[in-house]
Amino acid sequence: MKVIYCGYRATFGAYLMAALHAGIYKGDQFPSSQFIKAHFDICCLYGEQYGNLIYVGLDENLNEIYAMGCNRFFPVIERAHTNIGRMLKIDEELHHIDVSRLEGFLPRFMGFLLACGIKVELCRKLFFWWFNRKYKFFTKMVEWQKRGLKKPKRSSSD
C-alpha cells in the first residue's frame, strides 16, 4: 500500500505527518532543533512543488509513505491517482490523506513569503512556532490514521 499525505504544500503539514508515520520523527519525543531546522530547509527547497510525490520512507508494515502538495486540488488528484491505477491495472492500494485543513493558514503564508524571497528569518521563526504548536496534534492524527489502515476492508458481499 502507498500512503500519500497531501497538503496545500508538500513540505509543511504533509511532510510532518509523513515523517511521523514513517518513524523519522518519534511521536513521543519532540525533535531536536536540528531536525526542525532541516525540515524548514526542506520547505525552502521544495515548498513550491505541487503534484510531485516526495518519498519519505516505509512504515513498520512496509507501506510506502509519501508527501505531496495539492494546492486546493486534493479531490481531483485523489480521483486521478485512483483512476489511472485502474486504467493501468495497478493492484497497489493507494490511501490519500488530506492534511490541508489540519495545518492551518500559517504554512500557506510562510510558503508565499518564501516563494517571494521575503523575510526568510521571519519564516524560520514562524515555522518553529507552528511546528511547536502542531507536533502533538499531528502525532495523534497519524496514530489515528495508522489504526484506520490496519482495519480490514469490508468486502462488497458484506
C-alpha positions in Angstrom: 0.0 0.0 0.0 1.1 3.6 -0.7 0.0 6.2 1.8 0.1 9.8 0.5 -0.2 12.7 2.8 -1.5 15.7 0.8 -1.2 19.3 2.0 -1.6 22.6 0.3 2.2 22.5 0.1 4.0 19.1 0.4 6.7 20.2 2.9 4.8 21.6 5.9 2.0 19.5 7.4 2.1 16.8 4.8 5.8 16.1 5.3 5.4 16.4 9.1 2.7 13.7 9.2 4.5 11.5 6.7 7.7 11.7 8.7 5.8 10.9 11.9 4.2 7.9 10.1 7.5 6.6 8.7 9.2 7.0 12.1 11.6 9.8 11.1 10.1 11.8 13.9 9.3 9.8 17.0 5.8 10.8 18.2 6.6 10.5 21.9 9.8 12.6 21.6 9.8 16.2 20.4 12.5 16.5 17.7 15.7 18.4 18.3 16.1 21.9 16.8 18.5 20.5 14.3 15.7 18.2 12.9 13.2 21.1 12.8 15.8 23.3 11.1 16.3 20.6 8.5 12.6 20.3 8.0 12.4 24.1 7.4 15.2 23.8 4.9 13.1 21.2 3.0 10.3 23.7 3.0 12.6 26.3 1.5 13.9 23.9 -1.2 10.7 22.0 -2.2 7.8 24.1 -0.9 6.6 25.2 -4.4 6.3 21.7 -5.8 2.7 20.8 -6.4 1.7 17.4 -7.7 5.1 15.8 -7.2 5.3 12.8 -4.8 8.1 13.2 -2.2 9.1 9.7 -0.9 9.5 9.8 2.8 10.1 6.2 3.8 8.5 2.9 4.9 6.4 2.3 7.9 6.5 -0.8 10.2 4.1 -2.6 7.8 6.3 -1.8 4.8 3.8 0.7 3.4 5.4 3.3 1.3 4.9 6.8 2.7 4.8 9.9 0.5 4.1 13.7 0.9 2.6 15.7 -1.9 1.5 19.3 -2.4 -2.0 19.6 -3.9 -2.7 23.3 -3.7 -6.5 23.2 -3.5 -7.0 20.2 -5.8 -7.0 17.3 -3.3 -10.2 15.6 -4.6 -9.0 15.9 -8.3 -5.6 14.4 -7.5 -7.1 11.6 -5.4 -9.5 10.6 -8.2 -6.8 10.9 -10.9 -4.4 8.6 -8.9 -7.2 6.1 -8.3 -8.5 6.0 -11.9 -5.0 5.9 -13.5 -4.3 2.9 -11.3 -7.5 1.2 -12.5 -6.7 2.0 -16.2 -3.2 0.6 -16.0 -4.4 -2.3 -13.9 -2.1 -1.5 -11.0 -3.2 -3.5 -8.0 -1.3 -1.4 -5.4 -3.8 0.2 -3.0 -3.5 4.0 -2.6 -4.6 5.7 0.6 -4.8 9.6 0.4 -4.9 11.7 3.5 -5.9 15.4 3.2 -3.8 17.4 5.6 -4.5 20.9 4.3 -7.4 21.6 6.7 -5.3 20.5 9.7 -2.2 22.6 9.0 -3.9 26.0 9.3 -3.2 29.2 7.4 0.3 29.8 8.6 2.1 27.3 6.2 0.4 29.0 3.2 1.5 32.4 4.4 5.1 31.2 5.1 5.1 29.5 1.7 4.1 32.7 0.0 6.8 34.7 1.8 9.4 32.1 0.9 8.4 31.9 -2.7 8.8 35.7 -2.9 12.1 35.6 -1.1 10.8 37.8 1.6 12.0 37.5 5.3 13.4 34.0 5.4 14.4 34.6 9.1 10.9 35.6 10.0 9.6 32.5 8.2 12.1 30.3 10.2 10.8 31.7 13.5 7.1 31.3 12.4 7.9 27.7 11.3 9.5 26.8 14.7 6.4 28.3 16.4 4.0 26.5 14.1 5.9 23.2 14.5 5.8 23.5 18.2 2.1 24.1 18.3 1.1 21.3 15.8 3.5 18.5 16.6 1.4 16.8 19.3 -1.8 17.2 17.4 -0.3 15.7 14.2 1.2 12.9 16.3 -2.3 12.0 17.4 -3.7 12.3 13.9 -1.0 10.0 12.5 -1.7 7.4 15.2 -5.4 7.6 14.3 -4.6 7.2 10.6 -2.4 4.2 11.3 -5.1 2.5 13.2 -7.5 3.1 10.3 -5.0 1.5 7.9 -4.9 -1.7 10.0 -8.6 -2.2 10.0 -9.7 -4.9 7.5 -11.5 -3.6 4.4 -15.2 -4.7 4.1 -15.9 -6.7 1.0 -18.7 -5.8 -1.3 -20.5 -9.0 -0.4 -21.0 -7.9 3.3 
